[in-house]
Amino acid sequence: MKLIETGSADALAPLLSDDFVHHRPDSTSSTKEEWLAAVQAALVPLAEMRVEVHHLLAEGDHVVMHSRRQLPNGGPEIVVVDIWRIDEGLIAEGWEIIEPMARAAANLVWWEPAGR
């Protein structure tokens, strides 16, 4: 909520460990500073994004959140799964999977050859 209220990613910084790593599905990763800069850059265009949390699960040192998000200004609706690993009370690692709802049905048959 502080992200929206302040328009700044500074509220996230104390929640992340100094060696925080954010992993993406394409195998790239970013450091704490890189990820916070990316979040900060996204705050302006996504300021009016609507987020609806469907599942929030915690077990051991992991927290998983499944949400649907409606991007502002008629943007697409997306589904996001965030996975966070907690270490000594701070977020040490994060993984994020984002899928546009418009392409979800096509991904249900990803194993089929194109054109079928």
C-alpha positions in Angstrom: 0.0 0.0 0.0 2.9 2.4 0.7 4.0 2.0 -2.9 0.7 3.5 -4.1 0.4 6.1 -1.3 4.0 7.5 -1.7 4.7 6.6 -5.4 8.1 5.4 -4.2 9.7 2.0 -4.0 11.6 3.1 -0.9 9.0 1.3 1.3 10.1 -2.0 -0.1 13.8 -1.6 0.5 13.7 -2.4 4.3 11.8 -5.6 3.5 14.5 -7.0 1.3 17.8 -8.6 2.4 20.9 -6.9 1.2 21.7 -9.9 -1.1 18.1 -10.1 -2.4 17.8 -11.7 -5.9 14.8 -11.4 -8.2 14.5 -14.3 -10.7 12.6 -14.1 -14.0 11.2 -17.0 -16.1 13.7 -16.1 -18.8 16.6 -17.0 -16.4 17.7 -13.4 -15.9 17.9 -12.1 -12.4 18.4 -8.7 -10.7 19.9 -7.5 -7.5 18.1 -5.6 -4.8 19.1 -2.2 -6.3 18.2 -3.2 -9.9 14.8 -4.7 -8.9 13.9 -1.6 -6.8 14.8 0.6 -9.7 12.6 -1.5 -12.0 9.7 -1.3 -9.5 10.2 2.5 -9.2 10.1 2.9 -13.0 6.8 0.9 -13.2 5.0 2.9 -10.5 4.1 5.8 -12.7 2.5 3.9 -15.6 0.9 1.3 -13.3 -0.3 3.8 -10.6 -4.0 3.0 -11.2 -3.5 -0.8 -11.6 -6.2 -2.8 -9.9 -4.9 -5.9 -8.0 -7.1 -8.7 -6.8 -5.4 -11.3 -4.6 -6.9 -14.8 -5.1 -4.4 -16.9 -3.0 -1.8 -16.1 -0.4 -0.1 -19.2 0.9 2.9 -19.6 3.3 4.8 -22.7 4.2 8.2 -22.8 5.8 10.3 -20.0 4.4 8.2 -19.4 1.3 5.2 -17.2 0.5 3.2 -17.6 -2.7 0.7 -15.0 -4.0 -1.6 -15.5 -7.0 -3.3 -12.4 -8.2 -5.2 -10.9 -11.1 -4.3 -7.4 -12.2 -6.1 -5.0 -14.5 -3.6 -2.6 -16.0 -4.7 1.0 -16.2 -5.9 2.9 -19.3 -7.6 -0.1 -20.9 -4.4 -2.2 -20.6 -4.6 -6.0 -20.5 -5.7 -8.1 -17.6 -2.8 -10.3 -16.3 -2.4 -13.1 -13.9 0.7 -13.0 -11.7 2.2 -15.6 -9.4 4.9 -14.3 -7.0 7.0 -16.6 -4.9 9.1 -15.1 -2.1 11.7 -16.9 0.0 12.1 -15.4 3.5 15.4 -15.5 5.5 15.7 -14.0 8.9 12.5 -12.0 8.5 13.5 -10.5 5.2 12.7 -11.3 1.6 15.8 -13.0 0.2 14.6 -14.2 -3.2 11.7 -13.6 -5.5 10.3 -15.2 -8.5 7.5 -13.8 -10.7 5.4 -15.3 -13.5 3.1 -13.0 -15.5 0.6 -14.2 -18.1 -1.8 -12.0 -20.0 -5.3 -13.4 -19.7 -5.9 -13.0 -23.4 -3.2 -15.7 -24.1 -4.1 -18.0 -21.2 -6.2 -20.4 -23.3 -3.4 -20.9 -25.9 -1.0 -21.9 -23.1 -3.3 -24.7 -22.0 -2.2 -26.6 -25.1 1.4 -25.5 -25.3 2.6 -29.0 -26.2 0.6 -29.1 -29.4 2.4 -28.2 -32.7 1.5 -24.8 -34.1 -1.4 -24.8 -36.6 -3.3 -27.7 -35.0 
